[in-house]
Amino acid sequence: MKGRMIVLDHVAGREAAALLVDGKLQDLMIDDDEAPRPGAIFRAICDRPLKGQGGMMLKLPEGETAFLRQGKGLAPGQAILVQVTGYADGGKAIPVTDRVLFKSRYAIVTPGKLGINVSRSIKDDDVRERVLACAHEEGVSEGFGLILRSSCEGGSDEDIIEDIAAMDAMANAIMADKDGVAEALTDGDGPHALAWREWVEPATIVTETGGFEDQGVLDQMATLSSPRVSLEASAFMYVEPTRALVAVDVNTGGDTSPASTLKANLAACKALPRALRLRGLGGQIVIDLAPMSKAHRKQIESTLRGAFREDTIDTALVGWTPLGHFELQRKRERLPTPLGLV
């Protein structure tokens, strides 16, 4: 099927969402039954500072622990509002921030960070003026700022105003609830809500039970159990997570032409964001590229930068190692895809 399709379903009882483009799986989200979702807001209790790191260990409900990177000015026993930023790695403390955001499809309310800002992705001056008029018409509470997201470009004035009002009301309710024992204040968005919030381009929406099977999502998920990813011509790469990092190995296959290594490496750079996204992989990523001249390194960096610019998960291009590998650091916004459910 041509075009974009969003499929909302459940896999083994877990909420799940899939994005297909021309029938090919481009993104996949499956809920986790145990770990707090990124975006969840807690009232946490400061436990103990980590000397030398500047951070603070926090107590969450049900005996869970969290780590706040910036703990300056906090004291043990103090209550603080925090928001989950990602999944914990290997049983470590849950990463959180004290810069709480209230994010929806069109608007982000930013307590403590004043001003109204419009996404730079909106280039049309008339559109920028229209969405700014919506923001000024509705407004936000004192002490809050507002970011108007790129999705406002295709949204109606009524929907944008309604979104701003909803996020402002939620921010008021949560920010006024700072004192007390450790408690979960919001759950964070699940796959269906995230699909509505983040996949904003026009698409066919499938919500019927069994949609994953009917639209071929389960079949494409089954292929993710193999670390091998086919590239152009006979080239391929392996994407394999280890305890320490994600290793990516690029191979030219049977192509022995002079340009084969560069073609394979460029193809791998373009395919890597999708491969990581579908597998839910993050953290440290090391790419072992096919042997090539150092003169091609700038071209590789440019291709990687362009590929990850379109990705929704923050990924930092760290650079080259002395051995000629390329390193990335990717935010752990998702857990590894539980392929055993297929």
N, C-alpha and C positions, 0 to 999 in steps of 0.2 A: 504494500500500500504506500502511495506517495504522500508526502507531507508529514506533519508532526502529530503524534498521538500520545496521550497521557492515559495510562492504565492504572486504576486504583483498585486494589484487591487485597486479599490476605493469603499468606503462604504459611502453612502449618500453624494457623491461628495467629500469626503475626501480621500486623498492618504493613502493607507494602505498596510502593508506587514505582512505576517504570515509565521512562520517556523513550519513545521510539521515533526515529527520523527516517522516513522512507523505509520503514520496516526493520531498521537496524537499531538494536538496543544502545542508547547513548548514555543513560543514567539510570541508576537503580538505588532505591532506598528501602531497607527492611528494618522494622522496629526491633529494639532489643528489650527483653522482658525484665532485665535486672538493672543495668547501669542507668544513672540519671542522664537524660537527654541534654545535649548542648543547647543552651538557651534557658534551661531551667533556673529558677531563682530560689535561693535559700536564705533564710535567716540563720547565719552560722555563728558559732561561739569561738572566739580566739582561744587557742590552746597553748601553744608555745612558739616562740620565735626560733628561727633557724639561724644561728649565729654564723656570720661569714657569707651568708647568701642574701640576707636582707628580707627574707620571706617569713611567712607565718603559717603554721599548721592550724587548721580549723576543725572544729567538731560539727558534723552534720547529723541529722536524725538517723536513728537506727544504727548507731555506732560507726557510721562511715566517716572518713576523714577527707579533707580537701587541702590543697596547697595554694596559697595566695602569694604571688611572686613579690609584690611590694607590700611589706608589712610595717613600714615606718609609721610611728605614731600610734600603733595599736598596742593594747595591753591584754594579757591573758584574762579571760572571763568576759571580755567585751563582746557585745552582740554587733554583728555587721551584716549588711545585705551583700550577697555575692551572686554571680551568674556563672554557670558552667560554660566553659569555653571549648571543651573537647572531651574525649574519652581518656581514661587513665591507661597508661602503658604498663602491662605486666603486673597488675595488682597494686600499682602505686597510688598515691593520693590523687583525688579528682582535681584537675586543674580548674581554677576559678579566677574571676576578676571582680574587683569592686566597682568597676565602671559599668553599671547596669544599663542595658539598652532595651527598649520596647519596640520590637520590629514586626512590621506587617507587610502586606503586599505593596502598599504605596508609601507608607510613612515609617520613620524611625524617630521615636521620641527619646531625647538624650538628657536625662536629669543631670544638672550641674554643668552642662556644656551649652551655653546660651547661643542664640542666633538661629536663623532659618537659612538652610542651604539647599540648593538644588543639584542633583546629580550632574556631573560634567558630561555624562553621556547624552544628555538632552541638549542638542546644539541649536535647535530652532528658537529664536528669540520670542516669537509669539507663544510657543508652547511654554517656555520658561515663565513668561509673564502670566499666563493662564494658571499654571500650577502655584505660582507665588500668590496670586490673588486668592486661590482656594485656601492657602495656608493662613493668609492674613484675615480672611473672612472667619475661619474657625478659631485660629490661634491655639496656643498651648498655655498651660498654667505657669505661674511665676516660678522661676528657677529651672525651667525646662527649655531645651532647644529642640529643633526639628530638622530632620533630613528628609527631603522629598526624593524618592528613589526613581531610577530610570523608567520603571514601569508606569509612572504617572503619565508618560507621553501617550500611552494608549488608553488611559483610564478616563472615565467621565468625571466631571466636576463633583457630582453627587457622591460617587464612590470614594473619591479622594478625601472629601470633607468628612464623610462617614468614618473612613479609616483613621484620620487624624484624631477625631473625637474619641474613637474607641481606644486608641493607644494612649491618649492623654488621660482618659478615665482610669485605665489600668495602671498607668504610672503613678497617678495620685494615690490609688488604693494601696499599691505595694510600698511606695516610698514612705507612706505614713505608718507602716507596720514594722518599724525597725527594732523595737524592743521586745524582749521575751526570750523564750528558750529556742533551741535549734528547731527549725521547722521548714518544710518544703512549702513555698508560697505559690509557685507555678510549676507545671510539669515540663514545659518546653514543648515545641511542636513535634508531632509525629509525622510519618511520611506523607500522609494525605494532606495535612495542613502545610507542610513544607513544599509539596508539589504546587499547591495553590499560590503559595507565597513567592516561590522562586522561579517556577517554570511559567513565565508570564506571556511568552509569545503565543499567538493564536494556534490552537491545537484541537483535534477531536478528543473528547473526554469519554473514556469507557469506565463505567462504574459497576457493571454487572458482575455478580459472583462468577468466578471461573474465567475472568478476563485474561489473566496471565497465561492460561492454557490456550484459550481461543485465539489470542493474538501472537502466539509463539514465543512469549517471554520466557516460559519455563525451559524451552528447548535452548534458547540462547544462554540462559543462566547455567545450564548444564555444561556448556563449553568452558565456563570460567574455572572449572575444577582443574583444567590443565594450565600450567604456567606459560605454555607456548602461545605466542600471538603472531599470526601470519601477517606479513607486510607485503609490499609491492613485489612483483615478480616472484622469485624463490626465496627472498629474504624473510627472516623471522627474528623474534626476540623472546627471551624468557624473562618473566617477571615473577620473582620468587621472594617471599618474605622470610627473613630469619629472625632470631631473637633480637639482634642488634640493629638491623637495617633491612631495607628492601633492595635486593640485587637485581639489576637489569642487564642482561647479556645480549648484545646485538650481533647477528650473524648474517653473512651474505648468502648463505645457502649455495646453490649450484651456479650462481652467477660469477663468472671469473673475468668479466670485462673490466677495463681500467677504472671506470667510474662506479663500479659496483659497491665499493665500501661507502663512498659518500652518499649514494642513493639510498643504501640501506640505513645509514645513520640518520639521514633527513627524514625518511619514512618512519623510523622509530621515534624520533622527536615529536612528529605530528600525532602518532598513535598513542604515545605514552599517557597523556592526561586521561583519555577514555579508559585505558587499561587499568590505571590506578583507581579511577572513580568507580568503575564497575566492581572492583574487588575490595573496595573500602580500605585501601592501603594509604598509610601516611607515615610521618616520622622522617628518619634519615633515608635517603634514596641515593644509591650509587649506580651510575650508568657505566658499564664497560662497553664502550663503542667499538665497532669494527676498526681495525688499524687504518689510519688515514694520516695525511700530512697536517702538520700544525697550522698550515696556511688556511685550512678549512674550519678552524675552531670558531672564528667569528660568525661564520655562516651557521654553524651548529647552535651557537648561543642565540642568534637572532631567531632561528626557527623554534627553539625551545621557548623563548620569551613570547613569541606570537601564539604558540599552542596553548601555553598556560594562561595567557591573558584572557582567553575565552572561558577558562575553567572557573567554577564557582568557589572552589576551595583554595584558600591562600597557600601559595607555594613559592618559596624563595629560591632563586637560582644562586647557589653558593659559589660555584666555580670549579676550576680544574685542580686535580691533585697532581703531585709529582709523577705519579705513574700514568697519567693521562686519562684518568677517570673523571667523570663530571658528577658533582654532588648537588643534591637538592634537599630542601627541608620543607616538609609538607604538614600542614595542620591536621591533627587527628580529629576531624569532625565526624568520622564514622568508624564503626567497628568493622573488622574484616567481614565480608559478606558470608553469611552462614550457609554455604553451599550444600551442607548435609540435609537441608530442608527440602531440596528439590527432589 
